[in-house]
Amino acid sequence: MYKNKITQALLLGAGIVVALPSFSIFAAQVPTEIKLANTQELVRANGTEPESLDPQKVSGVPESNVIRDLLEGLVNQDADGNLVAGVAKSWQTTDNKTWIFELRDDAKWSNGDPVTADDFVYTWRRLADPKTASPYASYLDMTTMANATDIIAGKKSPATLGVEAVDAHTLKVTLDKPLSYFASMLVHTSMKPVNNNAVEKFGDQWTKVGNYVSNGAYQLDQWVVNERIVLTRNNNYWNNKETVINQVTFLPIENQVAAMNRFLAGEVDMTYEMPNEHFKRLTKDYPQDVKVTPYLCSYYYEFNTARKPFDNSDVRKALSYAIDRDVLAKFIVGKGETPAYNFTPLATNGLDVEMPDYAKLNQKQRLEKAKALLEAAGYNQNNPLTFKVLYNTSENHKKIAVAIASMWKKGLGVEAQLENQEWKSYLDSKRQGNFDVSRAGWCGDYNEASTFLAIMRTGHSQNYPKYASVDYDKAIDDAILAPTAAERAADYKRAEASLAQDMPIMPIYHYVNARLVNPQLGGYPMKNAEDNVYSKDLYFIAK
């Protein structure tokens, strides 16, 4: 059934009768035979202190972990990564260009105000507005939302963005190009709504305790910088009755050995990741605690191509070829990660990759090519290449950086000086272009190759290498317009070939997600490749 005649008119403009489908929701699925623990309080080690809790001002995983509990977008994911209803109870399109979302009547903010279509209009205009300076502004460009490109470039007003509140609970979105996977892009942190009144009243201070207005299952209760963030139940959440966890605490523990020890001491229920050197021991001694799941992420190093000598592709290729990815994947990380010679993880939906030529060589052959390339660029024993490698504070990142620097030194005579910075400074350095070579990781915002490949387009807000290629950009543009999945896959193959030829980044390995999880914690998603863990879907089982 249609909710109202306005929606019916929007969808039936071409005289085609299309019924609005119903969509499932996902919440804590507690089996009837399970006895719940009396205390339902979750403690998560979250890797680092969040840069912000403003969904339009962040770009990292630690921030998203917290925001996912505080704010709910139009759609969510279930434990298997399938799309499920969030604030939108249903959605529809007849041409993949015009999308209609029906918002549920009982969605409320933590202050009791209703969540309306206008909230999403306000939020997405804010995301596009250059005044916001969002590191994820280009994400709207990737959705092909009407006028997003020109708004981000400052050529049009945010008011012209292709999003409209037809009424309080009907949202209409217009795209410039048909995009069949548009709805799946709405899971992302940057698309989650913010409360208009809170942002306008408090400005940048709206994310403080007492000012934060949330619409997710939880609300912000405490934030002690560099110590903890505590969330408590949002009793105004539309599905509060199905939520079991009463309190969630996020601890910014950068040292993964320290996080492991606190887990083993019973102080933490879920770690951010695991210390690589302890993985085998933990798997043997605590098999019930170790969770290894698929993860749609790539670990890589990026060059600042705006700086010499990294404006020279021969130098970039030489350094990439000299990395022994098999050693790194098997012995340095060693949790099931796979060596990477392309950017996009091979498990990504619709991907068809042809391995580049250097991937087909053995490491000895790759190293010989690397030496020749570096020599041709003018670097040798008499004129050694020296530069800095930036990475964010983490023992795991440090071990990888030390290993790679050793490979470069031994194989090429290159001097790589390691520089670690805490998370916020690291992000700022990358955004300002203050690096030579930087550690990077990218996790899919949705399960389609464009979530990886689009960030290397010219001018993308996440394109920290400053890579610019007409051929590459055309391959991505062609993929968006491709009429069939096979043609789209061929376009992505062209894009990956351009990356291998130009080498603005050095793919190193494709992740798995390995962490320690309290065995009494039920509902942990073992098949969500984007690692979207919602605390509202979890519960503690009585011992």
Phi, psi and omega in degrees: 000145174279146181290319182205173184289333178297312179298318180299318180294323180295320184275338187251023182301330180268008179079015180260125180276117180231120179279139176290124179284160173264148182237142181286159173247167179227133179213188180298113181263087185268116177303146185298331182277353182279133173261124182281147176291152179293324180259124181241073181230121186258134176240122182242131168281126191244017171085311183195171176288127180299143177294323181192169171244021175268115187297338179267002182242006186238165178216002186254166179291316181303320178294315182297325179302319180283314183298328179300330178276332184273323187235141180242128177274192180296326183226159175233186172236153174266189185294340179259005180086006179284150179286131178225164184292143173238243174295327175276127177273343177198162177207159187204151171209150176251347185220006183064011176245321176252121184240136179243127179243128176262116181274145181289146183288337187260010177286128182226155170279164182296341177271003177096349178290148178289146172274123185237170177300327179298331179296322179285324175300311180301313184296312184288327173296321178297319179299319182282333187296123179303334179296332179287330181055045181288133175292349180247019179303322182295344178298322177296323177299321179294333178285346186064023178302135187308129176072002182301317183301313182289327178293314180299325180279358180080016183268340180224161179285145175304335180295345181269000180301145185284056177220136188216136173272103180292318170207187187302331186235021177228119181247129178249130179238131180245126179256154175283331182226146179295133182222105186293333183259019183304315183301324181291338179287345185278356175290335190297150182307316185296341182265000180284146188283152170243155181279117184308309184298320181294316181294316182290327182284316188254351181061225181294346180272006184292341181275001180285156175301133182097335178257337187288123176247120185245162176236005179273194184288346184227162177232157183283119183253318180218147171213098176257108187304133180065015178231305181191155168236128182242129177246142176236167184303136171266101184293347177270357179297136188300331181245034183301327183295338180266355179277138182250314180294126183269331184214139178234127178243127177254126181250127183276071183264109181280328181278114186287336174292319178297319178296319178300314182296322178290327175295312182295336177274359178084013183267344182229140181262340183207126179269163179288316174205197180232147174293125188304319186288348180256000188300310183297318180296316181295321179297324180283314187274332183227057185299331181287344183263339186274125177241120176241119185230161175299150182213122184276070185218151176236137175255128184206167171249144180241143177267147168273092186290353176276354180249141172285146001269014187278005168279355180259117183294334178295321177295316181297316179296318182302313181294323179292315182297329185282352178278123177273093185292330179295318178296316181297313184292320186275321190248330183272316175261303164065033179245013182113004177296154180244140178303141184244129173241003174224162184286311188281129176304141186293341181277359183294138181302133173075014183268138176223099187250136170259122182299137179294163185302321184292338178288339183272355178269160170278170187295326178298317180292321178297319182294322177297319177295320180298316179299317181295319179295317181292322177297318179296332179276357175098015181246132181202194182298327180279340179222071185290147176280129176230143180194174180253145175246119181266135173214153178278149188304118179185134179296323179296315178296323180297316181298320179293317180297319179297317181295316181292318178300322178294319177298317179294319181294311184290318186275327188234354184072021182275140178255106178253117179267127185272135180226114178256144177225149176293163194309309185294318179293320177302313179297319180295319179299318179294316182294328180273355182075023181268065178199159172265298176230138183228141170294143179211155173217141179226127178248138185301133175277345174198164188268078178198145190300333182297336180296336174266305191291330183295334184288347178266006176291151178304127175084357179297141185294342177258006181276072182293332176291350183061036178289136178219118181214123178298317181296318180295312181300321180294322179298319179291317178298318179296323181297320181297323183267357184301129183284341181230159179296324180295318179292323178295318179298323179293323178293319178294326177296320176298319181296315179297324178296323177294319178297320180292326180285318185269335176051053173288340176228158176246096175300138183242305174205161174258133189290161148241165179255109181239124178210169175265132182226132177306122182296345177275357181273112180270158176085005181296128185282115182267351184233018178268101187291346177264002178057039176275093181261116179259121181299332180296342181266000185255166179197151177263134180267139178296141179283000000 
